[in-house]
Amino acid sequence: MDADAMDQGYATTKPRPLRRDAERNRLLILRAARVVFAQRGLEATLDEVAREAGLGVGTVYRRFPNREALIDALFDDGINEIMHIVDEAEAEPRAWDGLRHFMTSVLQMQTADRGLRDVMLSQRSPNPEHDVLRDHLKPPLDRLVHRAQQEGDLREDLTSTDVGVLEVAVLGAAEFTAVAAPDAWQRFLAIVLDGMRAGRDQQGHPTEHPPLPAPPLDDEQIDACMVGWKYGGRETPRHRGKGAACRALPTPPGS
């Protein structure tokens, strides 16, 4: 396998370093792709990406032979950014602060960069036993949730899947309000975080929440929700992973 195919995160072997000009071109292409995908959706062509990057089409095709390879590279970049946020969250002395940092930072990333957001939300694993986001994200989130509950800051009936669904819910609110109030998502996140916290009385003693009316979603239910969501359905399957063919998605409202 050549170096181009292996220079993204989570590769199985260490890639050879790129020449300085080649790395500069790669970064230009990835930044341009985020802009173009945000404007045109994932059906945008490599020619459009090349124009946005100010590079020749041949340069883009040498780095990324097709659109799917470019989407895979963007997905890997997004995974690396999210995992950096996760590392920061786990390093917080108190797990509640880590959870708040994680939810806030990922939403900031997704609302600021629609191209990257759409790529991250577009790719689904053809093999439910191997899901990149689940494999790398769920274990540290499980640890944060468990630790925050042990420390008495997080209500005891919450799970890491609840955190993921609430994150998507606030993202939907961010899209809904983006035209009139781009920063309104911060208000909605604050409301969500307040509902996640363990209750306290006036003396600071823990109080019990009323029980939640339905059980948390499991991994299979999350997968079913993602397939049926507005970012894709049965007629527009999404794949996650190296070399997976990614079909075009409908452009979200306001993109």
N, C-alpha and C positions, 0 to 999 in steps of 0.2 A: 504494500500500500504506500502511496506517495505521501510526502510531508503535508501537502495541502489538505489531504483527507483526514489528517490526524492532528491538526494544530489547534483543535478546540478542546474545551474542558472535558474531563471525564474520559479522555482517551486511554486506551489500554497500554500504550507504550509512549515513552517520552518523545515528542516531536523534535526534529532539528530546528534550531532557531532560524527565523526568517531574516533575510537581509533587511537592512533598515528601510530601503525604499519599498520592498515587498510588504513589510509590516505596515508601513504608512498607507499603502494602497488598500490593504485589507481593511484597516480601520476606516478609511474614507468610504469604502464600499458598504461596510456595515452601517455606518452613520447615515449614508444616503438611502440605504434600504429601509431604515426605520422611517425616514421622512416620506419616501415614496409609498410604502405600505400604509402609513397613516393616512395619506391622501387618496390612494387608489384602491386600497385593500390588497389582499395577498395575491390577487390575479395580475398585479403589475409585472411587467417584463424586466429582464435584465438590461435591455436597452434603455429603459426609463431610469433604472438605477444608475447606469453608466453616465447618462446625461446629468443626473443630479450630483453625482460624485465628481464630474468634470474629468472623467477618464475615458479612454478609448474602450469600445465594446470588447475588443480582444483582451484587454487587460482584465476586465471583469470575468470573461469566460475562462481565462487561464486560472483564475483563483477559484471560481465557482462555475462548474460546467453547466449547471442548470439552476432553475429557481429553487428546486427542492433542496439542493446543497446549500444555497444561501439561507433558506429558512432554517435548516438544521443548524447552521453556524450561529444565526441570531438566537435560536432557542438555547444553544449551549451558553452563549454570552448571558442570556437572561438567567439561566440556571446558576451560573457562577455569581451573578449579582445577588440573587436571592440567597444563595448559600453564604455569601459574605455577610448579609444582613442577619442570617440565622446565627452565625458565629458570634456576631456582636451581641445578639439577644441573649445567647447562652452565657456570655461573659458578664452580664449584669449581675451584681451581687444579689438582687432580689428578682425572682422569676417573673413577678407581675410586671416589673419595669421592662424585662426582656420581652414579654408578650406584647406590651404596648409599643415598644420600639419596633418589633417585627411587623405588627399590623400597620402601624403608621408609615414605616419606611417602604414596605411593599406597595401600599396604596399611593404614596408619593411617586414611586417609580412608574406605576401603571398609569396614573393620571397625567404625568408629565410626558410620557413617551407612548403614544397610542400605537405606533408601529410595533414596538416591542411587545406591548400588551397583547395585541392581536395575535402575534406569533406565539406567545406563551399560551394563550387560550385556545389556539387552533390545533395543537398537536396532541393527539391521543395515541396511546400505545396499542398496537394491534394485538399484543399479548398482555392480558390483564395481570399475569404473574410478574411482569417486568414493566414497571411504570417509573420513569426517571424521577418525576416530581415526588411521587409517593415514596419511592425507595430512599431518596435523599432528604426529603422534607419532613415526612411524618415522624420518624424516630426522634429528631430533636424537638419537634413540637410536642410530642407525647411527653418528653422529659420536662419541658417547660411547664406544661399544664399540670403534670403530677407534682412538680416542685412548688408551683404557685398554690396548689391546693394544700399541700403539706404546710406551707408557710401561712395559710389562713387568709390569703388575699383573693383567691378565685373560688367561685361557688363550686361545690363538690360534684354537681351533676353535669358539668360541662366536659366535653371531650375535644380532642384536637380536630376532629371532623367538624364540630360546631364552629371552631375558630375559622376553618377554611370557608365554610358556608357563609358565615357572617362577613368575612372579608369580601366575598363575591357580592353579597347584598349591598355593602357600602359602595363597592365599585359601580353597581347598577345605579345607585343613587347619585354617584358622582357624574355618570354619563347623563342622567336625566336632568341634572341642574347645571351642567357645564356651560351652556350658552349664557345663562343669566348670572350664575354665581360659581365660577370655577373652583373656589375654595370651600364651597358649602359642605363637601364631603367630610371635612374636619369636624363639623358640628355633628354629623350623623355618626361618625366614628366615636366621638365622645359619648354620645347616647348609648351606643352599643357597648363600649367599655364599661360604662356605669352599670349596665345590666349584667355584665359578666362578673363584677366584683362580688366578693362575699359580703353579706349584709352585716352591719354593725349598729349596735344601739348607741345611745348618747354617751355611755361610759366606755365605748369602744369594744364591747364584748360581742362575739359573733352571734348573729341571729339567723334563723332558718328562713330560706326562701320557700314560697309555695312550690310544690313539685311541678316540674315541667309537664305539659299535657301529652307529649309524644316522646318516644325514644329517639336517641341520636341516630343519624344515618350511618350505615356501614359503608365499606369501600365499594361494594357492588352497587349500592344505591347512588353513591356519588358518581360513579362511572355512568350509570343510566341517566342521571340528571345532566351531566356534561354533554352526552350524545344528543339529548333532546333540547338542549339550550339554544338560544338564538345564534350562537356562534357556529352552529353546525347541527346536522341531524343525520338521519340514515342516508339521505341522498347526498350529503356532503360529509363523508366520514373524515375524521381527523386522525393523524398518526403522529406518534412521538417516537424519536429515536433516529439514529444515523441511517441515512439512505432511504428513509420512509417517504413515500410519495404523498405530498400534501395538496389536497384539492383547494381551489379558491373558496374563500368564505364570503358571505354577504358583508358589505361594509356596514359597520354599526352606525346608528343614527348619530349625526354630528361629527363623524370622522371625516 
